[in-house]
Amino acid sequence: MDSTEFAIVAEGLRKRYGDTRALDGVDITVPTGTVHGVLGPNGAGKTTLVRVLTTLIRPDSGRAEVAGHDVVRRSAHVRSRIGLVGQHAAVDEVLSGRQNLVMFGRLYHLDTGTARRRADELLERFRLTDAAAKPVGKYSGGMRRRLDLAASMILAPPVLFLDEPTTGLDPRGRVEVWDAVRTLVGGGTTVLLTTQYLEEADRLAGDISVVDNGRIIASGSPDRLKSRLGGDRLDVVVHDADGLAAAAEIIGRIGGRGADVHADTRRIDAPVTDRVAALTEAVRALADAGIEVEDIGLRRPTLDEVFLHLTREEVSA
């Protein structure tokens, strides 16, 4: 394993709790200086994977290295090279933002002067300087998570684990955390991000591993995963639900592989290969059939569609 090329490498990780296979032979490699997303529903094995890689629990079998160190045989070395942000804020709400960071610095055995300087650096880096003296209890959700990220970076670890870091945040808070993560990666930090939010993985991760029932069922870049659904999709919303069946027959014929019908939104979509020709033909055919259309266009598949497609395949396998 090349610890300079890959910040995280895992091979055949297995972890069992009674009859539950939390990890069932997981392999993963994360290049240095990138964001790798681990995507899956509750209970898929995401958090168990993070706990193994951060030395909080031992795998039953398999091996893993983080920042060049074996997570079992050299766990202390791993812990000195990583940061971890869990699903819930770990900061003290009574203390101010600056006091929290100084406290974390002292817990990491920095002297008082160094801890204060590091706190000020991180407050500026995460755009929290104006709120540095305020009690954290008065922070917004996004500000608290940014402070959590700052606390995890006290010792500037080269590898950072984010376990569903935006759970419970509103859209503004999520965007604030995303911006902070991009800043960290721009500075050379490697990030492993677990999330249930497909948009989050799409926006942040260069590569994604889709986990279900303790196994990785697909991996690759967001675009590569989306291509599994056939590239572009023709998307049509009809004005009247009475025209839905006829429109679905037309769009399915143009796509050549049938169409997906969403009756609640009067929407039909189908994969297409020649995007311009398909759109032109659809407009003409729907007009000839007298079907009134509210909206029509071409789009790429979403990660939501990819995930549902992959998990349906897994269930039927």
RODO-184922 format. One record per atom (N, C-alpha, C, O, CB): x, y, z; residue in three letters. Coordinates in pm, whole numbers, plus 50000, padded with zeros to 5 digits. Glycine has a CB too. Example, Ala and Ser with C-alpha at 12.3 -4.5 7.8 and 13.67 -1.06 7.14 Angstrom:
<atoms>
513194943150780ala 512304955050780ala 513204967050780ala 514244966850846ala 511314955350905ala 512854977550708ser 513674989450714ser 512905000350787ser 513415011450804ser 514084994050572ser 
</atoms>
This chain:
<atoms>
500844988150000met 500005000050000met 500885012550000met 501815013650080met 499055000050123met 500605021749912asp 501385033949902asp 500725044849986asp 499695050349948asp 501515038449755asp 501325047750102ser 500705057150196ser 500785071550146ser 500105080250199ser 501365056150332ser 501615074150042thr 501645087549987thr 500555089449882thr 500005100449868thr 503015090449926thr 500245078849809glu 499215079649706glu 497815078349765glu 496885085149722glu 499435068949600glu 497665069549864phe 496355067149925phe 496395070250075phe 497255065350148phe 495905052549903phe 495445078650118ala 495365081850260ala 494625071150338ala 494885069250457ala 494685095250280ala 493695064050271ile 492915053450335ile 492875041550241ile 492555042850123ile 491455058350369ile 493205029750294val 493085017450218val 492515006750310val 493055004250418val 494475013050158val 491435000450268ala 490824989550345ala 490634977550254ala 490274978950137ala 489464993950409ala 490864965650310glu 490744953350232glu 489984942850313glu 490434938750420glu 492134948050191glu 488844938750262gly 488094927650320gly 487634929850463gly 487624920350543gly 488904915550316gly 487254942050498leu 486834944750636leu 485504937950668leu 484534938950593leu 486704959950659leu 485494930850780arg 484274924250826arg 484064927350974arg 485004927451053arg 484334908850802arg 482804930051009lys 482424932251148lys 481014927151166lys 480104930551091lys 482544947351187lys 480844918851270arg 479544912651294arg 479084916051435arg 479874916151529arg 479614897251275arg 477774918751448tyr 477134920451578tyr 476014910251586tyr 474934912451530tyr 476604935251598tyr 476254899151653gly 475264888451656gly 475024882951517gly 475964878451451gly 473944893451716gly 473774883351472asp 473444878451338asp 473574889251231asp 473374886551112asp 472054872851338asp 473904901551273thr 473974912651178thr 475384914451126thr 476334915751204thr 473484925551244thr 475524914450995arg 476814917150932arg 476914932050904arg 476464936850799arg 476984908750800arg 477504939250998ala 477614953650981ala 478564957150867ala 478314966550791ala 478094960251110ala 479664949650856leu 480584950650742leu 480804936550688leu 481074927250764leu 481954957450784leu 480684935150558asp 480724921750498asp 481714921350381asp 481334918750267asp 479314917550450asp 482984923950414gly 484024923350311gly 484194936550236gly 484164936750113gly 483704912550213gly 484374947450309val 484464960650248val 485884963650202val 486834962250279val 483994971550346val 486024967650076asp 487284972550019asp 487094987249981asp 486074990849922asp 487724964049895asp 488064995550015ile 487955009749980ile 489345015849972ile 490215012550054ile 487065017350084ile 489565024549877thr 490815032149866thr 490465046749843thr 489615050049761thr 491725026649751thr 491135055649918val 490865069949908val 492185077049876val 493075077349960val 490235075450039val 492315082549757pro 493545089849723pro 493765101849815pro 492805108149860pro 493505094449578pro 494995104949841thr 495355116249926thr 494845129349866thr 494945131649745thr 496875116849945thr 494305137949953gly 493865151149910gly 492535151449836gly 492285160749760gly 494885157049825gly 491685141349858thr 490385140649790thr 489255138949893thr 489515136350010thr 490355129049687thr 488025140449846val 486835137149925val 486255124249869val 485965123249750val 485775148749922val 486075114249956his 485445101749916his 484145100449993his 484135100650116his 486385089449942his 483045099149920gly 481745097849984gly 481365083350005gly 481555075049917gly 480695104749901gly 480815080350123val 480255067150152val 478755069250171val 478315075550267val 480915060450280val 478005064050078leu 476585067150067leu 475755054850098leu 476055043850051leu 476245072449926leu 474715056550179gly 473845045250209gly 472785048950310gly 472895059250376gly 474665033650261gly 471745040650323pro 470665043350418pro 471095040350561pro 472185035250583pro 469425035250383pro 470235043550657asn 470495039750796asn 470695024750806asn 469945017050747asn 469345044350887asn 471705020750883gly 471955006650904gly 472734999850794gly 472894987650795gly 470684999650922gly 473215007650696ala 473945001650584ala 475344997250621ala 475914988450556ala 474005011350468ala 475935003450726gly 477295000050766gly 478245011850761gly 479445010250786gly 477814989150680gly 477735023850728lys 478595035550712lys 479335039150841lys 480555040750842lys 477765047450667lys 478575040250950thr 479195044351076thr 480135033551130thr 481175036651188thr 478115047451181thr 479785020851110thr 480685010051151thr 482015011051077thr 483075009051137thr 480034996351126thr 481965014150949leu 483185015850872leu 484035027050929leu 485245025550945leu 482865018650724leu 483415038350961val 484155049551019val 484765045651153val 485905049251182val 483245061751036val 484025038351234arg 484535034351366arg 485745025051354arg 486665025851435arg 483445027551447arg 485735016451254val 486895007751233val 488085016051187val 489185014451239val 486574996851129val 487875024851091leu 488975032551034leu 489545042651133leu 490705046651120leu 488515039650909leu 488755046851230thr 489235056351331thr 489675049451460thr 489915056151560thr 488155066651362thr 489785036151458thr 490295027751567thr 489355026851687thr 489765022251793thr 491625033051614thr 488095031151671leu 487165030451783leu 486705016051808leu 486375012551922leu 485955039451758leu 486665007851705ile 486364993651720ile 487324985851629ile 487874991251533ile 484864990551685ile 487514973051661arg 488374964651579arg 487544956451482arg 486454951851517arg 489224955351668arg 488034954551360pro 487324945851268pro 487484931351310pro 488464927751375pro 487824947851124pro 486524922951272asp 486664908651297asp 487714902451204asp 488414893151242asp 485314901451278asp 487814907851084ser 488814903250988ser 489034914050885ser 488314924050882ser 488394889850921ser 490054912050799gly 490434922250703gly 491454931550764gly 491824930150881gly 489204929950656gly 491914941050686arg 492904950650736arg 492674964150673arg 492044965450568arg 494344945750707arg 493214974350740ala 493074987950688ala 494254996350735ala 494784994350844ala 491744994350733ala 494645005650651glu 495655015550686glu 495075029450664glu 494395031950565glu 496935013650603glu 495365038450759val 494975052350749val 496215060750772val 496915058950872val 493835055950851val 496495069850681ala 497695078350688ala 498965069850702ala 499915073750769ala 497575088250806ala 498945058150637gly 500125049650636gly 500295040550754gly 501325033850764gly 501295057950625gly 499325039850845his 499455031750966his 498295021750976his 497155025050945his 499495040651091his 498605009651019asp 497604999351038asp 496685003051154asp 497155006851262asp 498264985651062asp 495365002051131val 494415006951232val 494364998051356val 493885002451460val 493035007851172val 494844985751347val 494864976851462val 496224976851528val 496334978951649val 494474962551421val 497284974551451arg 498614973151509arg 499244986551548arg 500094986951637arg 499524966051411arg 498844997351484arg 499435010551513arg 498315020751535arg 498325031651477arg 500375015151397arg 497365017051620ser 496175025451640ser 496515039151697ser 495885049051659ser 495205018351732ser 497495039951787ala 497865052951844ala 498415062251737ala 498135074151738ala 498905051051957ala 499185056851644his 499715064951535his 498585069951445his 498595081351399his 500745056951452his 497585061251420val 496435065251339val 495715076751407val 495385086751343val 495475053351316val 495455075451537arg 494685085851609arg 495405099251608arg 494755109751613arg 494435081451752arg 496725099151602ser 497475111751600ser 497425118351463ser 497865129751448ser 498925109251641ser 496905111351363arg 496935116551226arg 495535119151170arg 495395122351052arg 497665106851136arg 494505117751253ile 493135119251201ile 492325129051285ile 492665132051400ile 492435105751198ile 491255133951225gly 490215141351295gly 488895134551268gly 488725128051165gly 490185156251251gly 487945136051360leu 486645129551347leu 485545139251388leu 485585144851498leu 486575116651432leu 484575140951301val 483385148851332val 482195139451319val 481905134451211val 483235161351237val 481505137151431gly 480385127951432gly 479075134651396gly 479065145851346gly 480255121451566gly 477985127651421gln 476675132551381gln 476155143551474gln 475245150951437gln 475695121151376gln 476725144651592his 476235154451690his 477365163551733his 478505159051750his 475595147451812his 477055176251752ala 478065186051790ala 478725182151922ala 478055177952016ala 477445200051800ala 480055183651926ala 480815179752046ala 481305191852125ala 482085190252220ala 482005171052006ala 480865203752088val 481345215852154val 480465219252275val 479325214652285val 481375227552056val 481025227252365asp 480335231552487asp 479525244052456asp 480085254052411asp 481345234152602asp 478205243552481glu 477335254652444glu 477475266752537glu 477105277852499glu 475915250152443glu 478005264652657val 478155275752751val 479385284052717val 479365296352728val 478265270552896val 480455277452675leu 481685284452639leu 481525291652505leu 480665288252424leu 482855274652632leu 482355301652484ser 482375308452355ser 483095299752251ser 483705289652285ser 483065322252367ser 483005303952126gly 483705296552022gly 485205296252047gly 485825285652035gly 483425302651887gly 485785307752081arg 487225308152106arg 487595299552227arg 488585292252223arg 487695322652129arg 486805300252334gln 487095292352454gln 487045277352424gln 487845269652476gln 486095295752567gln 486085273252339asn 486015259252301asn 487295254852231asn 487855244352264asn 484815256752210asn 487755262652136leu 488935258752060leu 490195258952145leu 491055250352130leu 489105267951940leu 490295268552234val 491445268652326val 491405256352416val 492435250152442val 491455281652411val 490205252852464met 490065241052548met 490515228452473met 491245220152528met 488615239452595met 490065227052348phe 490485215452269phe 491995215452248phe 492635204952253phe 489755215152134phe 492545227152225gly 493995228052209gly 494735223452333gly 495725216152322gly 494395242152176gly 494275227352449arg 494905223252575arg 494735208152596arg 495645201552647arg 494305231052694arg 493555202752557leu 493355188252568leu 494325180552479leu 494695169252509leu 491925184552531leu 494735186952368tyr 495725180852280tyr 497165184252323tyr 498125182052249tyr 495495185552135tyr 497295189652445his 498605192252506his 499375203752442his 500595204352452his 499455179752500his 498655212952376leu 499305225152332leu 499455234452451leu 498595234652539leu 498495232052218leu 500545242352455asp 500655252152563asp 499635263152539asp 499095264352430asp 502095258152571asp 499355271152642thr 498265280852636thr 498425290652521thr 497455293452450thr 498185288452765thr 499625295952501gly 499855305552394gly 499615299452257gly 498985305652171gly 501265310852401gly 500125287352236thr 499945280652108thr 498475277352085thr 497985278651973thr 500795267952102thr 497775272952190ala 496355269652177ala 495545282052138ala 494625281152057ala 495815263752308ala 495895293652195arg 495165305952161arg 495435310152017arg 494515314151946arg 495565317252257arg 496685309251976arg 497015312951838arg 496315303651738arg 495795308051636arg 498545312451816arg 496315290751770arg 495665281151681arg 494165283551676arg 493545282351570arg 495955266751727arg 493565287051791ala 492125290051794ala 491805301851704ala 490825301351629ala 491665292951938ala 492595312351710asp 492345324151627asp 492515320851478asp 491745325751395asp 493285335551667asp 493515312651445glu 493705308551305glu 492475301051253glu 492015303551141glu 494955299651292glu 491955292051335leu 490825283951291leu 489535291951287leu 488715289851198leu 490655271951384leu 489355300951380leu 488165309551376leu 488125317651246leu 487065319351186leu 488145319051498leu 489285322651204glu 489345330151078glu 489115320750959glu 488395324250865glu 490705337351064glu 489725309050963arg 489625299750852arg 488175295350828arg 487755293550714arg 490495287450877arg 487435293650937phe 486055288850925phe 485035300150937phe 483855297750962phe 485775278451031phe 485495312450917arg 484625324350914arg 483775325551041arg 482565327651034arg 483725323850791arg 484435324151155leu 483745325151283leu 484325336151372leu 483975337051490leu 483815311951356leu 485195344351318thr 485855354651399thr 484855364151463thr 485005367651580thr 486835362451315thr 483845368451388asp 482875378051441asp 482055372251556asp 481535379651639asp 481935382751331asp 481935358951561ala 481155352451666ala 482045345851771ala 481555338151854ala 480215342051606ala 483345348651767ala 484295341551852ala 483995343052001ala 484235333852078ala 485695346451825ala 483485354552042ala 483245357052184ala 481835353252229ala 481535353952348ala 483485371652214ala 480995349252138lys 479615345652174lys 479555331452230lys 480315322852186lys 478695346952052lys 478655328952326pro 478435315052370pro 477955306552252pro 477165311252170pro 477405314552487pro 478415294452244val 478055285752132val 476565282952130val 476005280052025val 478835272652139val 475915283752247gly 474465281852253gly 473695291652167gly 472525289252136gly 474005282752394gly 474335302852128lys 473685312852044lys 474055311251897lys 473625319151813lys 474045326752092lys 474855301151865tyr 475255298751727tyr 474115291951650tyr 473295284951709tyr 476535290051721tyr 474075294151519ser 473165286451433ser 473715272251418ser 474855269551456ser 473005293251292ser 472885263351364gly 473325249551344gly 474555248651256gly 475485241151285gly 472225241251284gly 474565256351146gly 475715256151056gly 476975261351123gly 478055256151098gly 475415264350933gly 476845271651207met 478005277151278met 478575266851376met 479785265551390met 477625290051353met 477675259651444arg 478155249451539arg 478935238551467arg 479975233951515arg 476985243351616arg 478435234251351arg 479125223751278arg 480465228751226arg 481435221251222arg 478265218551163arg 480525241351185arg 481815246951142arg 482785247751259arg 483985245651242arg 481605260951081arg 482265250751378leu 483125250651495leu 483595236451527leu 484735234451567leu 482375256751616leu 482715226751509asp 483105212651524asp 484245209051429asp 485215202551469asp 481895203451497asp 484125213451303leu 485185210851206leu 486485217551250leu 487565211651240leu 484765215951066leu 486365229751299ala 487555236951346ala 488215229351461ala 489445228051465ala 487195251251392ala 487415224251554ala 487965216851668ala 488685204251622ala 489705200351680ala 486865213151767ala 488155197851518ser 488795185651467ser 490115188551398ser 490915179451376ser 487865178451371ser 490355201351364met 491565205051290met 492615211651379met 493565217551328met 491195214251177met 492445210851510ile 493395217351602ile 494835213351569ile 495715221851563ile 493075213751748ile 495065200651547leu 496405195751517leu 496655194051367leu 497615187551326leu 496645182451587leu 495785199851285ala 495905199151140ala 496125184851090ala 497115182251021ala 497045207951093ala 495225175551124pro 495415161651081pro 495285160550929pro 494495167750868pro 494395152451149pro 496045151550868pro 495965150150722pro 494715142850674pro 494345143950558pro 497185142750672pro 494045135450765val 492855127950727val 491705131650821val 491865131450943val 493125112550730val 490555134850763leu 489395138950841leu 488205130050805leu 487905127950688leu 489055153850816leu 487545124850910phe 486345116550891phe 485125124750932phe 485045129851043phe 486435103350975phe 484185125750840leu 482945132950866leu 481795122950858leu 481435118350749leu 482745144750765leu 481225119750972asp 480145109750978asp 478805116950982asp 478345121151088asp 480315100451102asp 478185118250865glu 476895125150850glu 476935138850918glu 476135141451008glu 475755116550908glu 477845147550875pro 478065160150947pro 476955170250935pro 476905179551015pro 479305166250899pro 476055168950837thr 475005178950821thr 473625173950861thr 472615180250828thr 474965183650679thr 473565162550930thr 472285157350977thr 471575167751064thr 472145172951160thr 472475144251055thr 470335170751030gly 469535180051109gly 469725194651075gly 469045203151132gly 469845178251251gly 470625197850982leu 470845211950946leu 469855216250839leu 469405208150758leu 472285214150898leu 469535229250839asp 468715234550731asp 469595236650607asp 470815235350617asp 468025247950774asp 468995239850491pro 469795241150369pro 470945251150382pro 472035248650330pro 468925245350256pro 470725262450449arg 471805272250465arg 472945266350547arg 474115268350514arg 471265285150532arg 472615259050654gly 473645253050737gly 474445242650661gly 475665241750678gly 473025246650860gly 473765234750577arg 474485224650498arg 475475231250402arg 476605226750387arg 473485215950420arg 475035242150337val 475925249050244val 477135254550317val 478245254250264val 475165260350171val 476945259750438glu 478065264950516glu 479085253850544glu 480295256050533glu 477565271050648glu 478605242150581val 479505230950609val 480205226450480val 481395223550482val 478725219150672val 479465225850370trp 480075221950242trp 481225231350205trp 482285226950161trp 479015221750129trp 480995244350223asp 482045254050190asp 483275251750278asp 484405252650230asp 481515268450209asp 483045248650406ala 484165246150497ala 484935233650456ala 486165233450464ala 483655244750640ala 484225223350413val 484895211050370val 485735213650245val 486865208950235val 483855199850341val 485195221250151arg 485965224450030arg 487245232150065arg 488285230050003arg 485115232749933arg 487155240950163thr 488335248350206thr 489395238950262thr 490585240450232thr 487955258850311thr 488975229250342leu 489915219650399leu 490595211450291leu 491815209650293leu 489205210350497leu 489825206550196val 490395198150090val 491325206450002val 492345201549954val 489265191750004val 490975219149981gly 491855228049906gly 493205229649972gly 494205232549905gly 491205241449889gly 493245227950104gly 494515228750178gly 495245215550188gly 496285214850253gly 494255234050315gly 494715204850125gly 495415192050122gly 494865181350213gly 495405170250215gly 496795194250157gly 493805184250288thr 493215174250377thr 492455163750297thr 491765166950200thr 492285180850479thr 492585151150337thr 491795140250279thr 490545138350364thr 490635137850487thr 492625127050271thr 489385137350301val 488125136350373val 487385123650332val 487185121050213val 487245148750348val 486975115850432leu 486005105050408leu 484695109450469leu 484595111850589leu 486495091250469leu 483675110650384leu 482375116250421leu 481305105650411leu 481075100250303leu 482025128250332leu 480635102650522thr 479455094050515thr 478225102950517thr 478175112850590thr 479435083650633thr 477235099250438thr 476045107650429thr 474855099750376thr 475005089850305thr 476315119650339thr 473655104450414gln 472415099450354gln 471935109050245gln 471035105850168gln 471325097650461gln 472555121050241tyr 472115131250147tyr 472845129450014tyr 474045131650005tyr 472365145350204tyr 472105125449912leu 472725122749783leu 473275135549721leu 474315135249655leu 471725116249690leu 472585146749741glu 473075159349688glu 474425162849751glu 475305168149683glu 472065170649713glu 474575159949878glu 475825162749948glu 476985154949887glu 478055160549863glu 475685159350097glu 476785142149862ala 477815133949800ala 478115138849659ala 479265139249618ala 477395119249797ala 477075142749587asp 477245147349449asp 478085160149445asp 478925161749356asp 475885149749384asp 477855169149539arg 478535182149538arg 479975181449589arg 480825188949543arg 477765191949621arg 480245172449682leu 481545172649749leu 482515161749703leu 483715164149696leu 481335171349895leu 482005149949672ala 482875138349656ala 483345136549512ala 482565137549418ala 482175125949703ala 484645133849497gly 485165130149367gly 484835115749333gly 484635112449217gly 486665132249362gly 484785107249434asp 484405093249418asp 483445089449529asp 483475095149638asp 485645083849417asp 482595079749500ile 481545075549594ile 481535060349601ile 481655053549500ile 480155081049552ile 481365055249723ser 481085041049743ser 479655039849797ser 479325045949898ser 482115034349841ser 478825032149730val 477445030049773val 477405017349858val 477775006549811val 476465028949651val 476955018849983val 476955007850079val 475525003550108val 474645011850129val 477675011750209val 475314990450110asp 474014985050149asp 474234971450213asp 474944963050159asp 473044983950027asp 473624969350329asn 473754956750403asn 475214952850426asn 475584941150414asn 473054945550327asn 476034962850459gly 477424960150496gly 478364957550380gly 479524954250402gly 477474948650585gly 477874959150257arg 478714956650139arg 478704968650047arg 477714975950040arg 478244944050064arg 479794970749976ile 479834981149874ile 479254975149747ile 479804965749690ile 481294986449852ile 478134980849701ile 477444975349586ile 477774982849457ile 477454978149348ile 475954975749609ile 478424994449469ala 478875001849351ala 479835012649396ala 479775017349510ala 477665007949273ala 480735016549307ser 481665027449338ser 482085034249210ser 482015028549101ser 482895022149416ser 482535046649224gly 482995054349109gly 482655069049128gly 482115072949232gly 482375049148980gly 482975077149029ser 482645091349035ser 481125093049023ser 480445084048974ser 483375099248923ser 480595104549069pro 479155106749052pro 478705105148907pro 477655099248881pro 478785120649102pro 479475110448812asp 479075109248671asp 479095094748625asp 478215090448549asp 480005117648583asp 480095087148671arg 480155073048630arg 478965065248685arg 478395056948616arg 481475066648678arg 478595068048810leu 477435061148868leu 476155064948794leu 475305056548769leu 477305064449018leu 476035077748760lys 474835082148688lys 474745075848550lys 473655073248499lys 474835097348675lys 475905073248489ser 475895067448355ser 475325053248354ser 474945048148249ser 477295067248297ser 475255046948472arg 474675033548480arg 473195033548446arg 472615023248413arg 474885027748618arg 472575045448454leu 471155046448418leu 470955050848273leu 469845053848231leu 470445056248511leu 472065051148197gly 471915053548054gly 472105067748008gly 471615071447902gly 470605049148012gly 472815076048084gly 473105089548038gly 471935098848052gly 471295099348157gly 473555089247895gly 471635106347945asp 470565116347950asp 469185109947962asp 468955098647918asp 470625125247826asp 468285117548022arg 466895112948034arg 465975123847979arg 466185135748002arg 466535109448183arg 464975119347908leu 463935128247857leu 462865129347964leu 462345119248011leu 463345123247721leu 462525141548001asp 461625143948113asp 460425152048064asp 460585162748006asp 462355151448228asp 459205146848088val 457985153348039val 456965154148152val 456745144448224val 457405145647918val 456345165848166val 455225167548259val 454005171248176val 453995181548107val 455535178648369val 452965162948182val 451755165548103val 450795174248182val 450805174348305val 451065152248062val 449965181748110his 449035190948174his 447875183648239his 447395187648345his 448515200948073his 447425173048176asp 446235165848223asp 446595151248248asp 447195144648163asp 445075166848118asp 446235146148366ala 446555132248401ala 445925122348304ala 446415111148290ala 446075129248543ala 444835126348235asp 444195117248139asp 445105113948022asp 444935103647956asp 442905123448087asp 446085122647997gly 447005120247886gly 448255113047926gly 449165111247844gly 447365133047822gly 448335108848053leu 449565102948103leu 449915089848034leu 451065087847994leu 449455100648252leu 448965080948019ala 449235067847959ala 449695069147814ala 450655062647773ala 447995058947967ala 448995077547737ala 449375079347597ala 450755085747584ala 451555081947499ala 448335087847524ala 451025095447671ala 452335101947668ala 453435092147706ala 454515092447648ala 452365114047762ala 453155083447804ala 454155073647846ala 454475064047732ala 455625060047716ala 453655065747968ala 453465060447654glu 453705051347542glu 454595058047437glu 455485051647381glu 452355046947477glu 454365070847412ile 455175078247314ile 456615079747362ile 457565077147288ile 454545092047287ile 456775084047486ile 458135086447539ile 458885073347552ile 460085072847524ile 458065093447676ile 458215062747593gly 458855049747603gly 459335044647468gly 460405038647457gly 457905039747663gly 458525047247364arg 458915043047230arg 460135050847181arg 461025045247118arg 457745044847132arg 460175063647211ile 461315071947169ile 462585067747242ile 463665067047182ile 461015086947195ile 462445064947373gly 463605060647451gly 464055046547414gly 465235043247425gly 463305061347599gly 463115038347372gly 463455024847330gly 463515014647442gly 463665002747416gly 464745025047261gly 463395019147567arg 463495009747679arg 462375011847780arg 462505008247897arg 464855011347749arg 461265017547734gly 460175020147826gly 460375032947904gly 461455038847903gly 460005008547921gly 459325037247970ala 459365049748045ala 458935047448189ala 458165038348219ala 458455060347979ala 459465055848279asp 459035055848418asp 457925066248433asp 458065077648390asp 460235058948515asp 456825062248494val 455675071048510val 455495074548657val 455495065848744val 454385064348454val 455355087648684his 455155092648821his 453785099448822his 453665111448797his 456305102648866his 452765091548854ala 451385096348840ala 451105108348930ala 450335117148893ala 450415085148871ala 451715108749050asp 451395119449144asp 451835133149093asp 451225143249128asp 452055116749277asp 452885133549010thr 453365146248954thr 453085147548804thr 453505157248742thr 454855147748980thr 452395137648746arg 452095137248603arg 453375138048519arg 453425144448414arg 451155148948565arg 454405131448568arg 455715132148502arg 456095118648444arg 455805108148502arg 456805136948600arg 456755119048331ile 457255107148263ile 458715109548230ile 459075120448186ile 456425103748133ile 459565099548251asp 460945101048206asp 461455087848151asp 461005077048190asp 461845106048322asp 462415089048060ala 462985077247996ala 464405080347951ala 464705091647914ala 462125072847875ala 465295070347955pro 466665072547906pro 466675073947754pro 465925067147684pro 467585061047949pro 467545082747703val 467675084647559val 469165085247522val 470005088547606val 466945097747513val 469465082147399thr 470865082547354thr 471135095247272thr 472035102947307thr 471185070047269thr 470395097347167asp 470565109547087asp 469665120347144asp 468485121247109asp 470245106946936asp 470225128447230arg 469405137647312arg 468615147647227arg 467415149547252arg 470295145147409arg 469235153947130val 468555164247052val 467455158146966val 466345163446959val 469555171846963val 467775147046900ala 466775140446815ala 465595135646898ala 464445136746856ala 467405128546739ala 465875130347017ala 464805125347103ala 463885136647148ala 462665135047149ala 465385118147224ala 464475147947184leu 463665159247229leu 462785164347114leu 461605167047133leu 464565170647282leu 463375165746997thr 462615170546880thr 461465161246847thr 460345165646823thr 463545171946758thr 461765148246845glu 460725138446812glu 459625138446917glu 458445137146883glu 461335124446800glu 459985139947045ala 458985139847151ala 458045151747139ala 456825150147153ala 459655139847289ala 458585163547113val 457745175447099val 456755173546985val 455565176547001val 458615188047075val 457225168546871arg 456355166646755arg 455305155846780arg 454135157746749arg 457195163046632arg 455725144446837ala 454795133246857ala 453725136646959ala 452565132946941ala 455555120746901ala 454085143547066leu 453095147347166leu 452095157447110leu 450895156747139leu 453785153247290leu 452595166747028ala 451705176546966ala 450755169646869ala 449555172746865ala 452505187446894ala 451285160246788asp 450445153146693asp 449355145146764asp 448255143346710asp 451295143846606asp 449655140146885ala 448685132146960ala 447725140947040ala 446825135847107ala 449405122647055ala 447905154147032gly 447025163247104gly 447215163147254gly 446295166447328gly 445615159847074gly 448425159547300ile 448705159047443ile 449375172147486ile 450455175547438ile 449625146747477ile 448725179547574glu 449255192347620glu 450335189847725glu 450155182047818glu 448125201247679glu 451455196647708val 452625194647794val 452905207247875val 452925218247820val 453865190747710val 453115205648006glu 453495216848091glu 454995219448087glu 455435230848094glu 453055214348234glu 455755208748075asp 457215210348075asp 457835198448002asp 457335187248009asp 457785211548220asp 458925201147931ile 459645190347864ile 461125194447856ile 461435206047830ile 459055187547721ile 462005184947877gly 463425188247871gly 464285175847888gly 463795164647903gly 463765198347978gly 465605178147884leu 466595167547901leu 467355170148029leu 467615181648064leu 467555166847780leu 467715159548099arg 468485161148222arg 469335148748246arg 469095138148188arg 467565163748343arg 470315150448331arg 471125139248374arg 470405132048488arg 469645138248561arg 472525143848418arg 470635118848504pro 470055111848619pro 470595117948749pro 471715122948754pro 470375096748613pro 469795117448853thr 470255121848985thr 470845109949061thr 470575098349028thr 469095128349066thr 471635113049164leu 472155102249247leu 471035095149321leu 471155083349354leu 473165107749347leu 469935102249348asp 468775095549409asp 468295084149322asp 468035073149371asp 467635105549434asp 468175086649192glu 467725076349099glu 468725064949091glu 468355053249085glu 467485082348961glu 470025068549090val 471065058349086val 470975049449209val 471025037249199val 472465064749077val 470835055649326phe 470795048049450phe 469585038649453phe 469705026949489phe 470765057549571phe 468425043849416leu 467225035449414leu 467375023949314leu 466935012749340leu 465995043749381leu 467985026849200his 468215016549100his 469155005749153his 468894993849136his 468785022748971his 470245009949217leu 471225000449268leu 470654991949380leu 470894979849384leu 472475007749317leu 469914998049470thr 469364990349583thr 468244981049537thr 468054970449595thr 468844999749692thr 467494985049432arg 466494975749376arg 467194963649316arg 466724952349330arg 465624982749268arg 468324965949246glu 469094954949191glu 469574945549300glu 469554933349285glu 470284960149111glu 470004951649414glu 470534943749524glu 469464934949585glu 469714923349618glu 471134952849631glu 468244940449601val 467144932849659val 466734921249570val 466424910349618val 465944941849685val 466724923649438ser 466274913349345ser 467334902949314ser 467024892549255ser 465814919549219ser 468604905749353ala 469694896449321ala 469584883749404ala 470414874749391ala 471064903149346ala 
</atoms>
